[in-house]
């Protein structure tokens, strides 16, 4: 978990340091944020067990669960860390998307054709200026010249977002794609977003929204079961090691019917045959969680 938090702090630092220029630093920061979020989330799925949750082959119901439902519950500190980590990761991804998608010019109708069929030409920026439009809004222009065909000198300008305007200076060289037409059709790939970038961004936003809804539903489920679930003993089986954590199945019986729930916790002493506390829904006994591995704890036992 510490490695994940360290990666997130490093990623957040890279994102802040790289703004407003963006570029490689911003991309590296986003990668660090995602890697750190993944590592920390993996740790979150295996909460550190409390001293009272030591392994045992005899079931002892935690005294806090004797409180009458609904119980007062509170998320463990690790859960809050995970939430902050993912918020930082989403902010970093949003900034990266803003630079690589929204921060570039939209493609023209012939952009794909010019990029696919055009000749590679190098151009040099010879001037840059800011003008106001009729509404008083600033517009940023770069002026460049190039030779195409060889020996034929041409001048042109392009309107760009402020981020690109600030990144490029006079005498900088840019790469063009030019089709020999009259006038020549010119594309500047490094200033133009991919034709499907917006669709990809919207798809990614939808996936992220669905993921957040799913994660929040799991959080609400855990909170509900810790608050109102009925405690029974469960027997650990099928333990598998996942780094510093242990994933396993816990079998429990309700009304003569056996149910199984999967759990994971950072308890190296956990063994097959151990007894754990399972909290199950009163109306749906198959819906249960292992209390020792839950993100919530009862804080007000009467």
VEXDREN-2710 file (C-alpha; in Angstrom, 1 decimal):
% VEXDREN-2710
k/r/px/py/pz
1/UNK/0.0/0.0/0.0
2/UNK/2.8/2.4/0.8
3/UNK/4.3/1.8/-2.7
4/UNK/0.9/2.7/-4.2
5/UNK/0.6/5.9/-2.1
6/UNK/4.2/6.9/-3.0
7/UNK/3.5/6.4/-6.7
8/UNK/0.4/8.5/-6.4
9/UNK/2.3/11.3/-4.7
10/UNK/5.0/11.1/-7.4
11/UNK/2.4/11.1/-10.1
12/UNK/0.5/14.1/-8.7
13/UNK/3.8/15.9/-8.4
14/UNK/4.6/15.2/-12.0
15/UNK/1.2/16.4/-13.1
16/UNK/1.5/19.7/-11.2
17/UNK/5.1/20.2/-12.3
18/UNK/4.3/19.6/-16.0
19/UNK/1.4/22.1/-16.1
20/UNK/0.6/24.1/-18.2
21/UNK/3.1/22.7/-20.7
22/UNK/1.9/19.1/-20.4
23/UNK/3.8/16.7/-22.6
24/UNK/5.8/13.7/-21.4
25/UNK/5.8/14.9/-17.8
26/UNK/2.0/14.9/-17.7
27/UNK/1.7/11.5/-19.4
28/UNK/4.2/10.0/-16.9
29/UNK/2.3/11.6/-14.0
30/UNK/-0.9/10.0/-15.2
31/UNK/0.8/6.6/-15.5
32/UNK/2.1/6.9/-12.0
33/UNK/-1.3/7.9/-10.7
34/UNK/-3.0/4.9/-12.4
35/UNK/-0.3/2.5/-11.1
36/UNK/-0.5/3.9/-7.6
37/UNK/-4.3/3.7/-7.6
38/UNK/-4.2/0.1/-8.7
39/UNK/-1.7/-0.9/-6.0
40/UNK/-3.6/1.0/-3.3
41/UNK/-6.9/-0.5/-4.4
42/UNK/-5.4/-3.9/-4.3
43/UNK/-4.4/-3.2/-0.7
44/UNK/-7.8/-1.9/0.1
45/UNK/-9.4/-5.1/-1.0
46/UNK/-7.3/-6.7/1.7
47/UNK/-7.7/-4.5/4.8
48/UNK/-5.2/-4.8/7.6
49/UNK/-7.0/-6.9/10.3
50/UNK/-7.4/-5.6/13.8
51/UNK/-5.7/-7.2/16.8
52/UNK/-9.0/-8.7/17.9
53/UNK/-9.4/-10.4/14.5
54/UNK/-6.5/-12.8/15.1
55/UNK/-6.9/-16.3/13.5
56/UNK/-8.8/-18.9/15.4
57/UNK/-10.6/-22.2/14.7
58/UNK/-13.2/-21.2/17.3
59/UNK/-15.7/-18.5/16.4
60/UNK/-15.9/-15.5/18.7
61/UNK/-18.4/-12.9/17.5
62/UNK/-17.0/-9.4/17.8
63/UNK/-18.7/-7.6/20.8
64/UNK/-19.5/-4.6/18.6
65/UNK/-21.8/-6.7/16.5
66/UNK/-24.0/-7.5/19.5
67/UNK/-25.5/-4.0/19.1
68/UNK/-29.0/-3.8/17.8
69/UNK/-29.3/-3.0/14.1
70/UNK/-29.0/-0.6/12.5
71/UNK/-25.5/-0.2/14.0
72/UNK/-23.4/3.0/13.7
73/UNK/-20.6/2.3/11.3
74/UNK/-17.6/4.2/10.1
75/UNK/-15.3/3.6/7.1
76/UNK/-11.8/2.5/8.0
77/UNK/-9.0/5.0/7.2
78/UNK/-7.7/2.9/4.4
79/UNK/-11.0/3.3/2.6
80/UNK/-10.6/7.1/2.7
81/UNK/-7.1/6.8/1.3
82/UNK/-8.4/4.8/-1.6
83/UNK/-11.1/7.4/-2.3
84/UNK/-8.5/10.2/-2.3
85/UNK/-6.2/8.1/-4.5
86/UNK/-8.8/7.6/-7.2
87/UNK/-9.9/11.2/-7.1
88/UNK/-6.3/12.2/-7.7
89/UNK/-6.0/9.7/-10.5
90/UNK/-9.2/10.9/-12.2
91/UNK/-8.0/14.5/-12.0
92/UNK/-4.7/13.5/-13.6
93/UNK/-6.5/11.6/-16.3
94/UNK/-8.8/14.6/-16.9
95/UNK/-5.9/17.0/-17.2
96/UNK/-4.2/14.6/-19.6
97/UNK/-7.3/14.3/-21.7
98/UNK/-7.8/18.0/-21.7
99/UNK/-4.3/18.5/-23.1
100/UNK/-4.2/15.6/-25.6
101/UNK/-7.8/15.9/-26.8
102/UNK/-9.5/19.2/-25.9
103/UNK/-6.3/21.1/-26.1
104/UNK/-5.7/20.3/-29.8
105/UNK/-7.4/21.7/-32.9
106/UNK/-10.4/19.6/-34.3
107/UNK/-9.6/17.8/-37.5
108/UNK/-10.8/19.3/-40.8
109/UNK/-12.9/17.4/-43.3
110/UNK/-9.9/16.4/-45.3
111/UNK/-7.5/15.8/-42.4
112/UNK/-7.3/12.0/-42.7
113/UNK/-6.7/12.1/-46.4
114/UNK/-4.0/14.8/-46.2
115/UNK/-2.2/12.8/-43.4
116/UNK/-2.5/9.5/-45.3
117/UNK/-1.5/10.8/-48.8
118/UNK/0.4/14.1/-48.1
119/UNK/4.2/14.6/-48.4
120/UNK/6.3/15.1/-45.2
121/UNK/7.4/18.8/-45.1
122/UNK/9.3/20.7/-42.4
123/UNK/8.1/24.2/-41.6
124/UNK/9.6/27.0/-39.4
125/UNK/7.6/29.4/-37.3
126/UNK/8.5/32.9/-38.1
127/UNK/5.9/34.9/-36.1
128/UNK/3.2/34.5/-33.5
129/UNK/0.5/36.9/-32.4
130/UNK/-2.7/37.2/-30.3
131/UNK/-5.8/38.9/-31.8
132/UNK/-9.3/39.6/-30.4
133/UNK/-12.4/38.4/-32.3
134/UNK/-15.6/40.4/-32.5
135/UNK/-16.7/39.3/-29.0
136/UNK/-13.4/40.4/-27.5
137/UNK/-12.1/36.9/-27.0
138/UNK/-8.4/36.2/-27.7
139/UNK/-7.4/34.1/-30.6
140/UNK/-3.9/32.7/-30.9
141/UNK/-2.0/32.5/-34.3
142/UNK/1.2/30.9/-35.4
143/UNK/2.8/32.0/-38.7
144/UNK/5.1/29.6/-40.5
145/UNK/6.8/29.1/-43.9
146/UNK/7.8/26.0/-45.8
147/UNK/9.1/24.9/-49.2
148/UNK/6.9/22.7/-51.3
149/UNK/7.6/21.6/-53.9
150/UNK/11.4/22.1/-53.4
151/UNK/12.4/25.6/-54.1
152/UNK/8.8/27.0/-53.9
153/UNK/8.4/29.0/-50.8
154/UNK/5.0/29.3/-49.1
155/UNK/3.7/31.1/-46.0
156/UNK/0.7/30.2/-43.9
157/UNK/-0.9/30.6/-40.5
158/UNK/-2.9/28.5/-38.1
159/UNK/-5.1/29.3/-35.2
160/UNK/-4.2/27.2/-32.1
161/UNK/-5.3/26.8/-28.5
162/UNK/-3.4/28.9/-25.9
163/UNK/-1.5/25.8/-24.7
164/UNK/0.0/25.2/-28.1
165/UNK/0.6/28.9/-28.6
166/UNK/2.6/29.0/-25.3
167/UNK/4.6/25.9/-26.1
168/UNK/5.9/27.0/-29.5
169/UNK/8.3/29.8/-30.2
170/UNK/9.6/31.7/-33.2
171/UNK/12.2/29.6/-35.1
172/UNK/10.7/26.3/-33.8
173/UNK/10.3/23.6/-36.5
174/UNK/7.0/21.8/-37.0
175/UNK/6.1/18.8/-39.2
176/UNK/3.5/19.3/-42.0
177/UNK/1.6/17.0/-44.3
178/UNK/1.0/18.7/-47.7
179/UNK/-1.1/17.6/-50.7
180/UNK/-0.1/19.2/-54.0
181/UNK/-3.3/21.1/-54.8
182/UNK/-4.2/24.7/-55.5
183/UNK/-4.1/26.0/-52.9
184/UNK/-2.0/23.2/-51.2
185/UNK/-3.9/21.2/-48.6
186/UNK/-1.9/21.3/-45.3
187/UNK/-2.3/19.3/-42.1
188/UNK/-0.3/19.7/-38.9
189/UNK/-0.7/16.4/-37.0
190/UNK/1.0/17.6/-33.8
191/UNK/-1.6/20.5/-33.5
192/UNK/-4.6/18.3/-34.5
193/UNK/-6.4/15.7/-32.4
194/UNK/-7.2/12.3/-33.9
195/UNK/-10.6/12.2/-35.6
196/UNK/-11.9/9.6/-33.1
197/UNK/-10.3/11.2/-30.1
198/UNK/-13.5/12.8/-28.8
199/UNK/-15.4/9.5/-29.3
200/UNK/-12.7/7.7/-27.3
201/UNK/-12.8/10.4/-24.6
202/UNK/-16.6/10.1/-24.3
203/UNK/-16.3/6.3/-24.2
204/UNK/-13.7/6.5/-21.5
205/UNK/-15.8/8.9/-19.5
206/UNK/-18.8/6.5/-19.8
207/UNK/-16.6/3.5/-18.7
208/UNK/-15.2/5.6/-15.8
209/UNK/-18.7/6.6/-14.7
210/UNK/-20.0/3.0/-14.8
211/UNK/-16.9/1.9/-12.8
212/UNK/-17.6/4.6/-10.2
213/UNK/-21.2/3.6/-10.0
214/UNK/-20.2/0.0/-9.5
215/UNK/-17.6/0.8/-6.8
216/UNK/-20.0/3.1/-5.0
217/UNK/-22.7/0.4/-5.0
218/UNK/-20.1/-2.1/-3.5
219/UNK/-19.3/0.5/-0.8
220/UNK/-23.0/1.0/0.0
221/UNK/-23.5/-2.7/0.1
222/UNK/-20.7/-3.2/2.6
223/UNK/-22.0/-0.3/4.7
224/UNK/-25.5/-1.8/4.7
225/UNK/-24.3/-5.3/5.6
226/UNK/-22.1/-4.1/8.5
227/UNK/-24.9/-1.9/9.7
228/UNK/-27.8/-4.3/9.5
229/UNK/-26.4/-7.8/8.6
230/UNK/-26.9/-10.8/10.8
231/UNK/-23.6/-12.3/12.1
232/UNK/-22.8/-16.0/11.7
233/UNK/-19.6/-18.0/11.7
234/UNK/-17.9/-18.8/8.5
235/UNK/-15.2/-21.4/7.8
236/UNK/-12.1/-20.3/5.7
237/UNK/-11.2/-22.5/2.7
238/UNK/-9.3/-22.3/-0.6
239/UNK/-6.7/-19.7/0.6
240/UNK/-4.6/-18.2/-2.1
241/UNK/-1.8/-15.7/-1.6
242/UNK/-1.9/-12.4/-3.4
243/UNK/1.3/-10.5/-2.5
244/UNK/0.9/-9.6/1.2
245/UNK/-2.8/-10.5/1.3
246/UNK/-4.7/-13.7/1.5
247/UNK/-7.8/-14.3/-0.7
248/UNK/-10.1/-17.1/0.3
249/UNK/-13.7/-18.4/0.5
250/UNK/-15.7/-18.4/3.6
251/UNK/-18.5/-21.0/3.9
252/UNK/-21.4/-20.4/6.2
253/UNK/-24.8/-21.9/6.9
254/UNK/-28.2/-20.2/7.3
255/UNK/-31.3/-22.3/7.9
256/UNK/-29.5/-25.4/6.9
257/UNK/-28.4/-24.0/3.5
258/UNK/-24.7/-23.5/2.9
259/UNK/-23.5/-20.3/1.2
260/UNK/-20.0/-19.1/0.2
261/UNK/-18.6/-15.6/0.1
262/UNK/-15.2/-14.5/-1.3
263/UNK/-12.9/-12.3/0.7
264/UNK/-9.4/-10.9/0.9
265/UNK/-7.4/-9.5/3.8
266/UNK/-3.9/-8.6/4.8
267/UNK/-3.5/-11.2/7.4
268/UNK/-0.5/-13.6/6.8
269/UNK/-1.7/-15.8/9.7
270/UNK/-5.0/-16.7/8.0
271/UNK/-5.3/-20.4/7.4
272/UNK/-7.8/-22.9/6.0
273/UNK/-10.2/-23.9/8.8
274/UNK/-10.1/-20.6/10.6
275/UNK/-13.4/-19.2/11.8
276/UNK/-14.5/-15.7/10.6
277/UNK/-17.5/-13.5/11.1
278/UNK/-19.9/-13.4/8.1
279/UNK/-22.6/-10.7/8.0
280/UNK/-25.5/-11.7/5.7
281/UNK/-28.7/-10.0/4.6
282/UNK/-31.7/-11.1/6.6
283/UNK/-33.9/-11.5/3.5
284/UNK/-31.2/-12.8/1.2
285/UNK/-28.8/-15.0/3.2
286/UNK/-26.6/-15.6/0.1
287/UNK/-25.7/-11.9/0.2
288/UNK/-22.9/-11.7/2.7
289/UNK/-19.4/-10.3/3.5
290/UNK/-16.6/-11.2/5.9
291/UNK/-16.6/-8.6/8.7
292/UNK/-12.8/-8.9/9.2
293/UNK/-12.3/-7.9/5.5
294/UNK/-14.9/-5.2/5.3
295/UNK/-14.1/-1.5/4.7
296/UNK/-16.5/-0.5/7.5
297/UNK/-16.4/-1.1/11.3
298/UNK/-19.1/-0.8/14.0
299/UNK/-18.2/2.2/16.1
300/UNK/-21.1/2.5/18.6
301/UNK/-21.8/-0.8/20.3
302/UNK/-24.5/-0.6/22.9
END
